[in-house]
């Protein structure tokens, strides 16, 4: 009787979401992927807030570590139960995430990431028996995490690069993983340039007033009539709308710009009189749906404060791209392929991204959008060959710490306004 197949678990710990996949190792097929909210969000929607909370008191770090460990244990048990797989048949777990999520999972100190020169406590690849990281039920499994590149470029960026299949190519290629932190790399025959932009949780639907993740009931596309200013929209799952997700917010901004409801400097145009633009309070709001037709009974809108936050996020991403292009010696026209990922990035309408100025126009690039690039890379890192491959390239990367770069600040300010028509 043949031996039963062995399985691996791939985990991507995002600041907002956690993705877990069960992978059959003999043919590398993916089974039963699940997406969960990161429960640490109650202690801050961004990594800086969580680091500060963690370092106030040693018990606070334990709270965050226990939260993420318990959630991942619950998720792994769920995918195993769904696949009718017993825990002893899991031989390997691959864990990726940004540096803060990595340090919190492995219970490493965060102090050095909060002050210059923003150094990770540990950058080495980690290979540890699963029971030693708290996953006692996986009695036969080894837990692996690829190296940290530096400060805020964690193993998830390494995973995205291996998932892109861009290594060893002669063309100039780019990976962009859009999330609470947006990791960007330019992969060339002369080396890899990489940076992380603090883009915040707004694009993932977590910080805007009517924000919602990319789930049922979320408005994910908006178009506005240029004469009546009335919006039309699509909703995930075709349900009654409950909120606005990140792609819907980008789509709304693009259409607000096209109809002159949003001015290039980022202000809603108070000179336009329409019932869809509410000026009843100090904060102007563009109303997407009135409460009588929503699932919540409340209006769904995008407020001026939301737009300012999103404006800063898109400027941070654009500034990072421009600085990486300059430092690597290339222009947007030189890029031949882009691997665009992240729960939010995979669903973006590229024309909307160009319209709000979040990306330069990549005239010659084929853009491939993949929903779960980091966890896909984590799955590929279940093999020794790919582990050796990424561990080699990490030491050769040209890392740019954006917070220390005056030129990044210049690019950020340059691309803060929205493009004119």
N, C-alpha and C positions, 0 to 999 in steps of 0.2 A: 504494500500500500504506500503510495507516494506521501512524502512529508507535506503537511499543510503549508500553504503560502504564508510568507511573513509580510508584515506591514510596517510602514513608516507613518509618522505623523508630522505634517508641516504646519507651523504656527507663525503667523505674522501678528505681532502685538503693535497695533497702531495706537496713537494717542486717543483717537475717538473710537475706533472699531478694532475687534480681534477677529481674525479669520483663521479657521482650522480646517485642514484637509486630511482625510485618510487616504493613503496611497499604497496600492498593492505593489510590492517591490519587484516581483518577477517580470511584470510588464509595464510598470510605472503608470498604471491607470489610476485616475483620481476618483474617489468614491466619497459621497456624503459630505460635501463642503458645507460649512456653516459660518455665519457672520453674527457676531455678538457685539454689544456695546461694551466699551472698556469701563468697568465699574469705578475706576479711579476718578472719573469725570466729576464726581461730586466734590472732589477736593481741588478742582481747577480744570478748566477746559483746555488749557495749554500746558506745555512741559515746564515752563518757568514757574507757574503757580504751584505745580506739584513738587518741583524741586524745593521751592521755598518752604512749603508745608512740611516736606520730609525732613528738612534740616533744622526746623524749630525745636524738635524734640526727638530723641532716638525712637520713642514709641510710634511716632508718626510714620517713620519709614516702615516699621513693621506693619502698620495698618495698610499701607499701599502695597507692600510685598504680598501680604496675605490675601488682599482683594484680588490681585491679578492671578495669583497662584490658584486660588479657589475657583475663579472663573474659568481658567484654562483647564483645570481638572474636570470641572463640570462639562465643558465643551468636548474634551477628549472622550469622556465616558459616553456622551451623547452620540458622537460619531461611531464609536465602537458598538454601542447598543444597536444603532440603526443598521450597521453593517453585519450584525450578528458575529462580531469578532471578539474573542476572549483576549484580555490584556496580555497574557504571556506570548501572544503571536505578534506583538509590537516589539521590533528590535531596535528602532532608531526614532528619535525625535529631533527635528531641526527647528530651532527657534530663531526668528529674526525680529527686528524692531529698531526704532531709532535708539540712540545711545542711552537716553534716559529710561526708556522702556526696558532696554536690555539690562541696565544696571539695577532696575527695580526687580526684574524677574530673578536675577542672580544674587540679589541682596548685596550690591556693591555700593560703597559710599558715593554720594552725589556732590559733596562739598566743592570738589575741584572743578565741577562744571558750572558753578555759580559765580566764579571770579576769574579774572584774567590769569593765565592765558587760556582758560577754559579747556582743561585737559581731562580726558577720560581716566577713571581709576585703573581700568584694565582695557587694553586694546587687543590682547591676544585672542585667538580662536579658543573656544572652550569645549572640552569633551568630558562630560561628567555622568556618572550613573544617574538614571532618572530619579531613583529614590533619594539621592543626596540633594536634589533641588526641590524635594517635597512631593514628588509624584510617586509615592510608595507603591501604589497599585500596579505600576508598570515594572514588574519585577525583573524583566529580561531586557529592558531598554536602556540605551545610552542616549544622553541629551547632548546635541552639538549646536554650537552657535559660531558663525564665521566671525572674523576679526572686526573690530570697530576701526573705521578709517581714522577719525579724529573727532573730538568734541561732539558736535551734533550730527555727524555723518556716521550712522550706525550700520549694523549688519543688514538692515533692510535695503539700503542702497546697494550693497554688494550683491544681494539676492536679485534685485531688479536688473543689474548689469548682466548677471549670468542668465537670467530669464530672457533678456533681449536677443541673445545669440549674436551680439555685435562684436564680440572679441575676435581679434585676428583678421579683421576686414581692412581693406585698403581705403574704403570710403570714410568720410567724416560723418559720424552718427551721434545721436543724442538720446538720452533717456530722461524722462521727466515723470516723477512720481508726485502727483499733486495731493496734498493732504494738509493737516495742521502744520506740518513742516514739509516743505516741497524740496525734494532732493533732485538735483539736476547734474547730469554728467555729459561731457563731450568726449567721445571715444575716437581717437585718431591713430594712425600708424606711428605717430611720434609720442603717444602717451594718452593718459586720461586726466582730464580736468574735472573737478567735482566741487560742489558747494551745496549748502542747505539754506533755503530762505524761510524765515519765520512768517509763514503766510496766515497763521491763525486758524481758528475753527469755523470761521464764517462760511467758507466754501463747502464745508461738510454739513451745513444746516444747523450748527450747534450754537451760534451766537447771535443770529438775527432774531428780531422780535417774533416773527412768525415762522422761524426756522424749523425744519424737519429733515431728518435723514432721507436718503434715497429709498423710501419705502412706500407702501400703499397709501394713497391719499396725498402724496406730495406733488405739488405742481412742478413739472420738470421742463416745461417749455412755455414761453409767453410771446405773443405777438400783439402789437397795439395798432389800431386803426389810426392813420395819420390825420384823418378828418374829425372823427368823433372822439378819439382818444380812448375808445373802449377796448379792453383787453380780450383776447381769446387765448385759451391755454389748453394744455394737455395735462392729465393727471395719471400718475403711476397706478396701474390696476383699474383705471377707469372708474374709480370710486369718487364719492363726493370729496372735494378737497379739504385737507386738514392743515396744510401748511405749505411752505415753499422750501424746496431743497436747493443745494448749491448750483446745480445746472440750471434750475429755474431762475435763480437769482442772476446768473450770468446772462441768460436769455432775456430776462426782464430789463437788465441794464442796457443791453444792445438795442432793444426796441425802444426804450426810453430815449436813448441817444438819437436814434433814427427819426423819432417824432418830435425832437427838440424839447421833450418834457424834462430831459436831463441835460444840463449844460456841460460843456467840456471841463469846466473847473470842478464839477462834481455836485453842483447844487440843483435841486429840483426847480423847475422854471415856474415861479410864482405868478408870472404874468399870464399864464394860460389858465383860462377859466373852464373847468369841467368838473362834473361830480366825481370823477375818478381821482382827482387830485384834492386831497383834504388839507385845508389850511386852518382847521379849527383850533389847533393847539400850536405851541411854539415850534413843534417838530412837524414838518410837512410829511405827508404820506401819499404814496400812489396806491390806490386800492385795486387789488387784483380781483377779489370776489367779495361781495357784500354778504353779511352774516346769514341772511335768509336762505342762502343756497349752499352754505358750507356744512361740513359734518359737525363742527363745533358750535355753530350758531353765532360765531364771532367773525368779524371782517378779517380777511387775509390781505396783508399789505406789505409793501417794502418802504421803510421809513428813511428819512434823510440820514439818520444816525447809522442805519444799516449800510446805506450806500457809501458813507464815509469809510466805514470799516472795510468793506469790500474793495473800495478804491485803494486803500493802503495795501491790502493783501495782493491785489493784482500788480501794483507798482513794485512790491518786494520781489515777486516772481520775475517780472520783466527785468528789473535791475540785475538780478542774479544771472539771468540768461545773457544779458548784454555784457556783463563783466567777464563771464566765462568765455564768451566768444572772443572778446578782446584779448584776454590773457592767453588763450590757445592760439591766437593768430588767424582766426577764421571769421567769416561773416555768415549771416543767416542763409545766404544764397549757396554757401558751400555744403550745407547739411543735406545729405541724401536720404536719410531715414531717421524717423523719430519713433521711439517706443514710449507711448504716453499711457500712464497707468494711475492707479489709485481708484478707490470706490467712486470718487468724484471725477477724476480726470478721464476715466474710461468712457463716461457718458457725455462729455462736453461736445457741443456743436462747434467745430473749429471756426466757422465763420463768425460766431458770436465772440469767441476768444480773440480773434483778430480785431473785431469791431470795438471791443473795450480796451484793446492795446495790451492785453496780458502777455501775448507772445508777439515777437516780430513776425512778419509774413515770411514763411518758409516756402518760397516759390518752387524750389526743386526737390522738396522732401516728400517722401511717402510717409504718412503718419499712420501708425498702427496703434489702435486703442485696445488695451487689455485691462480687464477689470481688476484682476488680482495678481499683478506682476510680482510683488514681493513674496507672496505665499507660493506662487509658481516657482520662483527661484529657490525658496526654502525647500520645496519638494525635490528640485534638482540637486540640492546639497545633501540629500540623503545618500549620495554616492561618493566614494572616496576620490574618484577622479576629479569631480567638480570641486570638491573641497580643496584639493591641492591646487587647482587652477585659480580659485579666487584668493587663496592665501598668498599666492605668488604676486597677483596684480595689486593687492592692497598696498604693499610696500613701494609700489612704483607710481602711485597716484599723486597728482598735483592738487593738493587740497587748498581751498581758499576759504579763510574764515571771514565771512562777510562783515561781522561786527567790528572787525579791526581795519576795514578798508574804507578810506574816505571816498574812493572812487565809486564804491557801491552806493554810498549816500548821495553822490551826485547823480548817478543813474536813477535812483529811487525818486528823487525830486523831479528829474526830467520827465519821467514816465508816470508821475502822479496824476496829471490831467488826463482826461479821456481824449482820444483822437477826435478832431473835427471831421465832418463829413468829407 
